[in-house]
Amino acid sequence: MFFNPFPNAIGIDIGDLSIKVVQLNNISQRKRRPSYELVTARSTQLPHGLIINGILERPETIRKYLSHLFQKNSPDEKAIKTSWAVVSLPDNQGFIKLIQIDKEPHDIIEEDILIASKKHVPFQEDDYYLDWEIVPRNDENNESTSVLIGSIPKKVADMYTYLIESLGMAIIALEIGALSSARAMITAQKEYIGEARAILDIGATKSTLIIYDHDHIQFSSTIAYSGEMLTTAISQKLHISYDEAEMKKKTYGLEYQKSKSWPILTELTDELVEQIQRTLEFYYSHFQNSNKITHITMCGGGSALKNLDKILSLKLKISAKPGNVWKNLYSPKAIDYDEKKAMRFTKAIGLALRAADNPFFNNDTI
């Protein structure tokens, strides 16, 4: 019988300009594959300046928006009542990478990982939190052991912890966004033999490119491309209001039109292509036994930009397409939610999958 010691736990994705909450009901009951029902998915927009580059500049005000989000705010909503949460940490403030240690897994102790991680983690010593997971071997002839490490400055993690605890909730886990995006977008229990995947998560203020190979995240990289950047560029170069620029972006996107916004978006998207190319070249040249990336799964609200998937596919010569954020729920009920709007909930869904997961079984989620 399924038992979760964290009943009604939720996933909370806190971004620079919005907060998203997803709650799932785990109905797996030891089935062959996990199954979840969507309880709620809701979001609220934040004014500019409350959170800047992942740093909580005005936590008390942010707390008010979070509190409002949990309340019953419309006739078809119920108040969210829970004491537990899995919460996102900003990708651009954290670090995640798969490293190699030249020892057998059973011979590795904590000091081995701490010493090895210092060669990779870009933060000052003793000023960050470090977590890790030893990755099961696929090749028995390989004498080294893969370890997935994640780190975040203490001051960043602590401010998110204090924010959630101020609402009377306890944190099950803090998670760098790339992990939750992968959990939502990589098909669970599927083996990708001889090929790798890239996940391009396009958010309001930043994007993240995640490399997934050998059944694990290899690393992630923050990319300077976002919905906010595109709208601001249109507004400034065409000397129009922000709202009018946003309308042009959503209406025309990268469709070739007589609209003056097209060359502006095309120039910025060409820069995106160059950043992706550099990241892929880095992966192929710096990681052992790297497989060729055969598909780019797009997610995040910015992935809905018209023709973006076609342009990326054409210029990178790799198929690129928005993913299905609900696919790992295997819900017995159809999820009635606008597909494009649902893409904004990618991280929150990944967090909610972990929040609803049974900690005593390792086959519930990716």
N, C-alpha and C positions, 0 to 999 in steps of 0.2 A: 504494500500500500504506500502511495506517495506521501512523503512528509517533508515539509519545508520549515525549518526552524525560524525562517524570516517571513511570516505570513503577510500577504498583500504588498510585498516589497515592490518598489518602482525604480525605473531608470530615469535619471534627470540629466539632460544635456544642457549645460549652461554655456551659451555663446556670447559674443560681444554685443549682438543686437537682438537676441531672443533667448527664451528658455523653453525647452520642450520636455514634456513628461509623458512616459508610456508605462502602462501597467498591463501585465499579462497574467492569465490564469493557466498554470501548468496542469494539463489534463492527461499527461503521458501515461501514468499508471502502468509503468513497466512495459509499454508497448514496444514494438520493434524500433520505432523511431519516435522522437519527442513530438509532442503536440501541444499547442498553446492556443488559447482564446484571447482575443483582444478585449480588454476591459475598458481602457480609455487611452486616447492619444490626443493631447491638447498642447497648445503653445500660446505664448504671449510675446509681443514685441517689446523691446527695451529702447528707451531713448539713447541717443548717442552720448558717450562720455561716462556711463555707469561702469562699463567694462571696456578696457582698452588693451588690446593684444593679450587677452586672457587674464589680465590683472584686475581684480575687483577694486575699483577706485572708490565706489560708494556702496559698501556692503549693506548698510541699513536700508537704503532705498531699494536695492536688489531684493532684500528680504521681503519687503512689502509686495513686490511683484510676484515673488514665489508664493507667498501666503495667499494672494488673490487667486493664483492659478489653481490652488488646491480646493478652493471653495466651489459651491454650487452657483454658477454664474448664468445659467440659462435653464429653461424648463426641462430640456432633454439631457441635462448633466446631473451627475451626483457628485457630492463632495468626495475628494480623495482622502481616505483615512488610512494611514499607515505609519509605522514607526521605523521603517527600514528603507534604505535607498542605496543604489549603486550610482555613482556620480562621475561625470566626465571631467577630465583635466585637459586643458588646452594643448593641442599637438605642438604648437610653436613654442611652448614653454617646457615641453618634455623631450625625452630622448628614448628611442627604442631601437634595438638592433640585435641580430642573432650573431653571437660570437663563438669562437672555437677554443676549447681547452684541451690540451694534449694529454688527457688522462682518461681512463675508463670511468664510466658513470658512477660505479660503486665506490670508486677511489676518490671522488671529488668531495671536498669539504667546503664549508662556507668561506674560509679564507682564500681558497683557490679562486672563487668567483669574485670576491672583493678585490683581489690583486689584479685579476685579468680585466675587470671592468674599468679600472683606473686608466687603462690605455685608450679607452673609447669614450667614456662619459665626459661631456664638455662642460662640466660644472666644477666649482672649487671643491676640494676635498672636505669631507665632513659637513658640507652645506647642502646636501641633497639626500633624498630617500632613494633607496635602491631595492628593486624586487627582481626576481628571476624565476625561470622555469627550465629545468633540464629537458631537452627535447629527445623523445625516443629515437633510436637509431633506425635508419632505413637500410644502411649498408654495414653489415657485420664486419667487413674487412677494414672499415675506417677506424683508425686508432684514436681519433680525436672525438670529443663530445661537444655537441651543439648546445648552447645555453642562450635562451632568449632573456635579455636584460631590459629593464625599463627604469628610468630615473626621472626625478622631478625635483626642482629646488624646494627645500623645506618650507620657505615662506609662501610659495604658491600653493602647495598642498594644504598647509595649515589654514590659509584664508578660506579655502573651499570647505574644509572640515568645520571651521567655526560657523560659517554661514548656515550649513545644514543643521548643525547641532543647535543653533539659536532658534530653530523652528521646532525643537523638541524631538528631532529624529536622530537615529543612529545610522552611521555609514557602514554598510557591509563591505564596500570596497570603493576606492578611488581608481579610476582607470583612464589611461591616456587614450584619447579619442580614436586613434588608429586601430586599437584592439577591438573596440565596439563596432566600428565601421566594418571591419573584416568579419566579425561574428554575424553581422546582418547580411553581408553581401556575398560571402563565399558559401557555396552550397554545402551544407553540413553532410558529413558521412560520404562525401564524394572524393575519390582519389584522382588527383591530377598527375598522371604519369607522363613524364617527359615533357611537361609544359608548365609554364608559370602564368600567374595572373597579376595584373595591376589594378588597383582600385583608385579611382580619381574622385575624391570627395570635394565638391565645389561648394563652399559655404558663402555666407554673406560678406565676411571680411578676409577670408583666407581659404586656400585650398591645400589639400594634403594628398600626396601620391604615395600609396602603400604597395610594396612589393611582396607578393605571396608566392612562395615556392617551397617545394619539399614539405607540403602540409603545414607550413608555418609562415608567419610574417618574418621577412628578412630584415627590413628596415622601412622607415617612412621618412618623407621629406616634405617640408612646407614649401608651397609654391605661391608666388605673388600673382594671384589671379582670383577674382571674386566678383560676386554680384555687385557689391558696393563700389568696387573699383571701376567696373564697366559703366555703371550709372553716373558716377562722378565724372568720368572722362567725357561722356556724352554731354553732360550738363556744362562743363567748363569749355569744351571746344566749340559747342554750338551756341553758347551763351543763352541757355534756356534754363528753366527751373528744374530742380531735382525731380519733382513729380512728373514733369513732362518728359524728362530724360528716361525715367523709369518706365513710363508708358511706351516710349519708342523701343526700348530694349525688349520689353515683353511682347510687343506687337510684331516687330520685324525680326528681332534676333539677328542671326547670320544669314537670313534669306537675302539674296541679291535683290535689292530694290533701288528705287530712285531716292530712298531716304538717305539723308546725309549722315545718319548714324552708322551705316554699314561699313564704310572704310575705317571708322574709329574702332569698332568692335573687331574687324578683321586684323588690324595691326596688333591689338592686344592679344588676340587669339594666336597669331603667329608667334608672339613671344611665349605664350603658353606651350606651344608645340616645341619650341627650342628648349624650354626648361624640362619638359618631359623627356626629350631626346637625350639631354645631358645626364639626367637621372638614370635612365636605362643604360646608357653607356658606362656610367659609374658602376652600376650593379654587375654588368657583364664582366667588367675588368677587375673588380675588387672582391668578388665573392666566389668561393670555390664551388665547382659543379653547378653553376647557374644554368637553369633551363631557359629556353627562349620564351618570352612573354607573347602569348598568342591571342590575348583578349584584354581589353581595358573595360572594366565595369565602372560606370559612372554613377554617382549618387550625390546627395546633397541638393539643396534647392536650385543651385546654379546649373545643374545638369539638364534642366528643362529648357535651356536656351535653344531656340530653334536652329537646327542644322549644325549644332556644335558637334554632335556625334559623327555626322557625315564628314565634316572637315577634319576631325582628328583621325578618323579611319583612313581618309585619303592621304593626308600628309605624313602620318606616322607609319602607314602601311601595316597597321594592326587594327583589327576590328574593335570598334568602341561603341558602346551602347549603354543607355541607362539600365540599371538592374531592377529587380523586383524586391522591394524591401520586406515584403511579407513572406517570402518563399520558405524561410526556415521555421515559420510558425506551424506549418502543416495543419492549419486550423480546419476543423470539420465544417465550420460555418464560413460562408463567403464574407470577405471583409469589404464592406461598403465604404470606401474612402477614395477620394479623387487621387488618381495615380501620380500626377505631377506634384500635388501638395504632399503626398505621402513621402516623397523623396527627401523632404526636409527633416524627416524623423529618423533617418538612417542610424545615427549614433544612439538616439534615445531607444530605438528598438533593440540595438545590440546590447545596450545596458540593461534593458528590461528582460532580455533573454537570460542574462546572467543573474539578475535579481530573482527571477522565477525558477531558476534551475535548482534541481535537487543536488545538494552538495555531497550526498552519499553515493551518487552514481555518476560516472564520468562520461556517459553517452547522451546526456541531455542536449548539449549544445556543442558547437565547434570548439 
